[in-house]
Amino acid sequence: MADRAHALTPDALLMMDTIARTGSFAAAARELGKVPSALTYSVRQLEEALDVLLFDRSSRQARLTAAGTELLQEGRRLLQEMDAVANRVRRVASGWETQLAISVDDILSMPTVFELVQAFCGVREMRPAGVAAGSGENEGPATRIRLRTDVLTGTWEALVTGQVDLAIGVSALHANPGGVELRPLGEVAFVYCVAPHHALAAVHGPLSDAQLVHHRAVAVADSAQRLAPMTLNLLPGQDVLTVPNMRLKLEALLRGLGCGFLPEPLARPHLEAGTLVQKSRARAGTGAPLHYAWRAERGGTAGLGRALQWWLRQLESPTTRRALLERHAGPLC
């Protein structure tokens, strides 16, 4: 096994690729700067180490056996992966994180989030002076993005427990354990909605708690696992249908399965189409001020990885923040 591992070197794989591409040992030897006998000897050593026949000796051409074809295919894949790893290590050394984990609160615009991801993946850097062509220049960042959605306290918990590097859409009401930077994202307005065929749709005037308690509420479950989850706008004794995200809450409301608050931008097209009806409440709900947050480093943002710095620069834009809060229309909705 050790001989096999030692035999499968990048040079051996490159030799196989060159022989197969040029069609003969002589042509491959010329390209590699070797004499044909040295190449023949190297192939025999590789065959002995693997205990297989890689080339059909009955032909004047360098014709691969089935085993040789398999080694060539896997060898080319391994060479590509080694090149990719080398380029990735070089880019990581330039300051890009290996991975950036981001939690996005469920009430924000996921189409906008994916537009940001698309823009991040499209980042290209010019080749520094003195770097030769073919060494991975003009490539994107080495950072893998890991997205997740959370709800209410779950978004904050993901950040403070170290599960993510950036949390978008957190409340400022949570106790800051220290070392977390917050910046305002904006405020989401909520509207109370029911389907037009729901019993509450025909009720005139603001809805009181005494009226609402007899009707099922639809709620999105807080995704927090360790911190105390939040419960909003539910009445003691009220029947509740709990769903995992805001888009399923919208679906439940459209089907008349209950009543509840929705972000106004998410509800707007359905209110305009008449598939939802907005109701006022005697005890009005309030908007939700949201923030984005990250774990601070010494030296401010200059001490952060380049990927996180890129995302924070995008979030500084009022246009980006507004889109995250308001632009829910898109293929995910």
Helices and strands as residue ranges (DSSP letters): H 2-7, H 10-22, H 25-32, H 36-50, E 55-56, E 63-64, H 66-93, E 99-105, H 110-121, E 144-150, H 153-160, E 166-170, E 180-188, E 190-194, G 199-202, H 209-212, E 217-220, E 240-243, H 246-254, E 260-263, H 264-273, E 277-279, E 288-295, G 300-303, H 306-315, H 318-326
